[in-house]
Structures are given as C-alpha cells and as structure tokens.
Amino acid sequence: MRTDDPFHADERALQELMGVREQARQRGATSIRPFMPEQHQRFFESLPLAFVATLDHFGHPQADALAGRPGMLRAVTPALLAVHDMSKEHVLLSLRPGVPMGLLGIDFTNGRRNRANGVIERDDGNGLVLRITHSFGNCPRHIHVRRPDPVAATSAATLDPRTLVEGAATFFIASRSAELDPSRGGGVDISHRGGAPGFVRWADADTVVFDDVAGNNFFNTLGNIVSDPRVGLLFVDFDNGRQLRISGEAALVAPSASRPVQVRVRVLHTTLISEIPELRWPLVAPASPCSSCAAGESSPEALPPVPHPSTQEST
C-alpha cells in the first residue's frame, strides 16, 4: 500500500469528480495504515460481532456476519489479526492463504466502528490470520444504538425479502476493486449503511436503490463500484437474527459534487439465512444526528497520526 496515497485509481477518480481529491489524499495518508493502532487492536478483541467481505468462487463479493463472543478476534501483532471461534459452516473456513478479505468491526452500543482489510496470511489451526493492508476508523454516523438480546422471541413468519429491505435501518455492502493488488490500493471491502427505515428500497422486482450520504469522502465503496460493479448486500433482522443476502451488480446514478449519489443494485439472486441468536440486537435508540464524517474519520476516538510500530511480527 502506498502510505502517501492509499487509494486505487477509481477511488481517486471519483474523489476528483466529487471535488475532494486533495482532502481525501491528505487524510488518507495519515489515517489509513497497514497496521492496527493499539486502540484498534483492543477494540477488535472486545467485539462479539463483526462483518466480513470475501469473494466467492466466481470472484463476486459476499457479505457475512461473524457472530460469537469477545476474543473471537485477536491481534497477534499490529499487522496480523486472528479470527477464531467460527461456526463449522462459516464461509471464512473455505478461504486459503493469499486471498483478500475485508473486515468491519462495529459496536452498536456506542457507534464505534473500524475497518481492517487485508489478505489471508495463514490458517493457524484454530482459525484464520489476516495480514492488514488497510486499517482505519469510521465516524458513528447513522449507527443506531442496539443491545444484544440472544433470548429474544423467535418468529415463525416467513421472511419476506421486500419487507426486510424496505424496513431496514441498517445494511452492509461488500465490494471489490477490479485489481486486487493491495500495493496499488486494491482489495475487498465491507461497509455499513444506515438511515431511517425506507432509506433503501425496491425500485422494481429486480432492483434495490439507496441514496449514498456524505461520509468520510474516501469513496471506498463507490470507488470499488466504479472499478467493478459486483456487490454483495447483507440485511439482518436484528429482532430475530435472520439474514437476507443479495448478490448483484451496482451502478452509480448522477455522481457529482452538487447532488447525492444514488446507487442502484440489479439483483442477481437472494439467499435467506435462518435465525442466529447472536445476531439478535434489538433497536434501543436511533442514531444521533451527525452532519458529516468528513471532518473526523475515527469513531469516538480522534487520534493523531500514528507512527508505524517497530514490533517484530510473529510468523
């Protein structure tokens, strides 16, 4: 990864189009790192819930939840993150060294979230070890406050994809760049999207639409869509722990600095996933108003540039 400009060509082009290129370059150079600061390491280790982006056998991005208990993520070194305690059916168990993975850690109780994207380094026998290529924080905008409730009532009703999508206040989007070389800013990413119910909707039987709101101005997700339209969406019924996975192809509508960008996803196929008790995180309160993430990338923390650690990595 180029530390002076950690973005790939299509991210840079979109930043230029939106009039934030120099701002993004300067902030990216100080806040996107090929290692996890100490605060991020402790944050990941505290999480019972995270979300991951991987590529299927055809190279299509796929978004999945990683639910367990604190300690399922462990910082081996500042540049290596181990992922343990996965279910026997989890998609991560099929990954092999050298393939890219994106990880989003999110704490719904306080709105904090951090990204850790990289490449699978090895399987250590108990799980996978991710070598970090892009580590950075995100602001708490549109993260609704939730609390875990694994014994919440289950539902016998059939999960309707249209109802789940249009009632969602949160979803996750996995994307990829056409070129996956991390030294050129490429890779796989997963991002959180939130808003009031109805902010994402079905335009027709085969198209999901949402308006992208101003964020950190890095345009990681949108830049990836420009680079490669394939995306994976994940919707979670946080009351019952059920999930809807959508695989599709996305396009940006009217990207310009003067109007919101609309994202239209042509749905290729959907997958319904049965209840997982660890995904029952009912809503406690809607997200607090926040005008923009652009002035401060990190969530509740606002850290100065961190020097690269000299810690020797274990192998």
Helices and strands as residue ranges (DSSP letters): H 9-17, H 21-31, H 38-45, E 49-55, E 61-67, E 73-77, E 80-84, G 91-94, E 100-107, E 112-123, E 127-138, E 145-146, H 161-166, E 170-176, G 182-184, E 188-194, E 200-204, E 207-212, H 220-227, E 230-237, E 242-253, E 261-273, G 277-279, E 283-285
